Amino acid sequence: MKKKKILTSLMILLISASLFAEPYTYEDLISIMNVNNIELLTQDEVIKTATLDVKDAKGNYSPSIDLTLSGTYMVNPLIDRITVSTDDILGSLGQQMGIPNNYVTLYDGMENTLYMAQLSITQPIFTWGKVTNAVKLYEKILELRQLEKEDKQKSLSVELEGYLGGIYYAGEILNLLTLASEDADQLISIAQSGYENGVMLLEEYNSARLSKSELDMAKTEVEVQISTLKDNLEKTLGKEISSEEYVYQPDEEHYYEISKMDRSDLRSRAVSNANSSIQMAAMAIDAAELGEKIAKGSFYGKPDLALQVSLGYGGSRFPFIETNWNRKDDYSLNITVGMQTTLWDGGKILNDVKRAESQVSSSELTLESAKTQLSMALEENFRTMDLAISRIEYYQTKSDVLSDELNTLKAQLESGYVGDSDILQKQIEIYQNEISLLQEKANLMQGALAVEYIAGLR
C-alpha cells in the first residue's frame, strides 16, 4: 500500500512537471541541436582525428627511442670448447723431455644462453622544412575542420528556423483551409437544395462540389508537408519533439529588414571572409601550398640529416640479475650522424611535386567557383525576396478589396439582393487569398534566411 502511494505521488509530480514546464524557445532548440545533431557529433569526431594528426606531426620534432630485447637458449651452441695438445705445442721436444701428452683448454665454449639488448635514439637534425611544414599543414587542416563545424552549425540553424517557420505558416494555411472547407460544405448544401428545387443549375452544384474537393486535396497536401517538415525538424534537432513543446513565430519584420539592406554591401560580404565557404576555400589553398612545400622538400639530392645514438649489450648472462654479467666488454656505444637522400626513383618525386602544384591550382579554381556560385545564389534569393514582397503587397491589397466586397454583400444580403451562397463564396475567396499571402510570406522568409547565411550575417 505504501509503495502504491509513493508511485502515485511520483506520477503526479511527473505529470505536474510536464504540464508546467516552460516550452522551448528558438535559442533552446539551437542548444538542443548543438548537442544532439548527428552531423555535428560526426564533425566533433573529425576534429578529434585532426587534433591527433597535429600531435603526430609535432611528435616528429622529438627523438624516436627504440628498445630491442632478446633472449636465446642454444641447445647446441655455435662454438664448442677449444683445446690444444701439448704435443702440438712442444712437438718432438716434449717427447724427448718425457712430457706426457695432455690437452690444454683455450676456450670453454659458448654458454647455452645468449642475451641481447639495444637502445637507439634517433633525432632529425635537418629535413628541409618537411617536419615544420607538416605541423603547419595539419594545424591548418584542424583549423579547417573547426571552421567546417562552425559553418555546419550556421547552416543547420538556418535550416532549423526554416523548418520552424514552414511549420508555422503551413499550420496557419491548414487552419484557413479547414474554415474554407466548412464554408464549402455549407455551399454544397445550399447548391444541392437549390438544384433539387430547380432554383440553381447543375453546373453550379457541380462547381461547389469541385471546389470542396480541391480544398480537401489542398488540406491533405499541407498535412503531408507539415509531417515532412516535422520529420526534418526532428532530424535537425536530433530529438523527437511535438508542436506543444516549443513556441515559435517567424520574425517577419526582420525578414523585411534583410530585404531592404544595402545589396552592394551584401554582395561584397558574400565573396569575402565573412562567408564561411570562402574562408574554407582560402584555407584549402593554404593547405595545398604547404603540401607543395613538403613535396619539394623531398626533391632529388636534398639530404635529410639525423643523429643516432645506440647503446647495446650482448652476453650469456642476464644484465643486472646474474653475477659477472659485465665481466667482459659486452656492451657497445655508437654515435652516428647519417645523411639520406633519393637521387632517382623513376620520377615519382617529380610527379608528387607536379601533383601538389596541380592541387594548389585546383584549390584556387575552387575558390573562384565558390565565389561565382555564392554570387548567383545571392542574386537568386534577392529575386525571391523581391517577388515575394511584390506578391505580398498585391495579396494585402486584394485582401482589403475582398473585405470591402464582403461587407457590401452582407449589406445586400439584408436587402435581399444576394443569398447566403454569395457570402460563402466570397468568404472562401478571402481564405484563398490569405493562403496565398501566407505562402508568399514563407517564400520571403526562405529568401531572407538564405541571404543572411550567404552574406555571413549569422
QUISUL-V884479 format. One line per field, one symbol per residue. ss: DSSP state (a for helix, b for strand, c for the rest). phi: phi as a letter, one per 20 degrees, with the letter a starting at -180 (. if undefined). psi: psi as a letter, one per 40 degrees, with the letter a starting at -180 (. if undefined). Layout:
ss->???
phi->???
psi->???
//
This chain:
ss->caaaaaaaaaaaaaaaaaaacccbcaaaaaaaaaaacaaaaaaaaaaaaaaaaaaaaaaccccbbbbbbbbbbccccccccbbbbaaaaacaaaaaccccccbbbbbcccccbbbbbbbbbbbbbbcccaaaaaaaaaaaaaaaaaaaaaaaaaaaaaaaaaaaaaaaaaaaaaaaaaaaaaaaaaaaaaaaaaaacccccaaaaaaaaaaaaaaaaaaaaaaaaaaaaaaaaaaaacccccaaabcccccaaaaaaaacccaaaaaaaacccccaaaaaaaaaaaaaaaaaaaaaaccccccbbbbbbbbbbbbcccccccccccccccbbbbbbbbbbcccccccaaaaaaaaaaaaaaaaaaaaaaaaaaaaaaaaaaaaaaaaaaaaaaaaaaaaaaaaaaaaaaaaaaaaccccaaaaaaaaaaaaaaaaaaaaaaaaaaaaaaaaaaacccc
phi->.ffffffffffffffffffeffffefffffffffedfffffffffffffffffffffffffefeddcccbccddfcgfdefdcbefffeemfffffemeffcddeebfnfffdbdcbbdccdcfdbcmnffffffffffffffffffgfgfffffffffgffffffffffffffffffffffffffffffffffffemedeffffffffffffffffffffffffffffffffffffmbfbdffebcbcgeffffffffeffffffffffddffefffgffffffgfffffffffffdfgneeedbdcdcccbbaedffmdeflfdfceedbccccddccbeeacnnffffffffffffffffffffffffffffffffffgfgfffffffgffffffffffffffffffffffenfcdfffffffffffffffffffffffffffffffffffemee
psi->dddddddddddddddddddehhihiddddddddddehddddddddddddddddddddddediihhhhhhihhhhdgidhahhiiidddddadddddefhihihhhdheiiidihhhhhhhhhhhdhffedddddddddddddddddddddddddddddddddddddddddddddddddddddddddddddddddddeediiddddddddddddddddddddddddddddddddddddfihiieeeihhhhgddddddddeihddddddddeaedhdddddddddddddddddddddeeihehihiihhhhhihhieihhediifdfeigeiihhhhhihhihdhfeedddddddddddddddddddddddddddddddddddddddddddddddddddddddddddddddddddeediadddddddddddddddddddddddddddddddddddefe.
//
